[in-house]
Amino acid sequence: AFFAAGGAADEEVVCPGSTNPMLSVVTSLAPACFTGCPQVCHPIEELVADYMATSDTKGLTAKVCKAKQSFACLLEDAHLPDCSSVLAAGPMIGIILPMSMAELDAQCAEFEPPTTEAKSAKEDTSHVCSESANPMINMVTDFSPSCFRKCPQICEPLGNLVSAYLSDPNPKALKSAFCANAEPFTCMFEADAAEDCAKVLDAGAS
């Protein structure tokens, strides 16, 4: 049905650079869609080729998101009326295609590069107590990395406390270990560090 008599004429002007004859199965659904958004020809041709070669639907969404700007053209108000039938036919090539920009954004969220804020958050927790031999100290430093930047001298004694707690969660023993090496911890109560260290202190009290 897709290769109706009029299809050949459409194929001559729609996606003329295509080398995959199976693309005409999709373009014949709505030639005007591909005329209005010619940049989507190659990405859809890749989806068709991948699906025909392997029938493996995994990874198709990633390919859509790699060409997100091209697919966004299909969802623009000027093109959606022509392109909705193409998008609805996604299951023909093994994928549910988005029917709105909101759906496209949602599908591609996991493939987006991290935002500046996310990168900053990740960088914020790096290089904190990096010389500590106890990896479990990250459980504490994550509460407030800035506290440990302002008071790096607490890293080693705090790592010792964490190890002691994991070995024997006895409050009296921990208090004794803390008091035996309390000097480094005074930094946490100084004016320029107290606010940053409050979360760490609260966590220790809980």
Stockholm file with secondary structure:
# STOCKHOLM 1.0

chainA/1-206         AFFAAGGAADEEVVCPGSTNPMLSVVTSLAPACFTGCPQVCHPIEELVADYMATSDTKGLTAKVCKAKQSFACLLEDAHLPDCSSVLAAGPMIGIILPMSMAELDAQCAEFEPPTTEAKSAKEDTSHVCSESANPMINMVTDFSPSCFRKCPQICEPLGNLVSAYLSDPNPKALKSAFCANAEPFTCMFEADAAEDCAKVLDAGAS
#=GR chainA/1-206 SS CTTCTTHHHHHHHSSTTCCCTTHHHHHTTCHHHHHHCGGGHHHHHHHHHHHHHHCCCTTHHHHHHHTHHHHHHHTSTTTHHHHHHHHHTGGGGTCCCCSSHHHHHHHHGGGSCCCHHHHHHHHHTTTSSTTCSCGGGHHHHTTCHHHHHHCGGGHHHHHHHHHHHHHCCCHHHHHHHHHHTCGGGGGGGSHHHHHHHHHHHHHHHC
#=GC SS_cons         CTTCTTHHHHHHHSSTTCCCTTHHHHHTTCHHHHHHCGGGHHHHHHHHHHHHHHCCCTTHHHHHHHTHHHHHHHTSTTTHHHHHHHHHTGGGGTCCCCSSHHHHHHHHGGGSCCCHHHHHHHHHTTTSSTTCSCGGGHHHHTTCHHHHHHCGGGHHHHHHHHHHHHHCCCHHHHHHHHHHTCGGGGGGGSHHHHHHHHHHHHHHHC
//
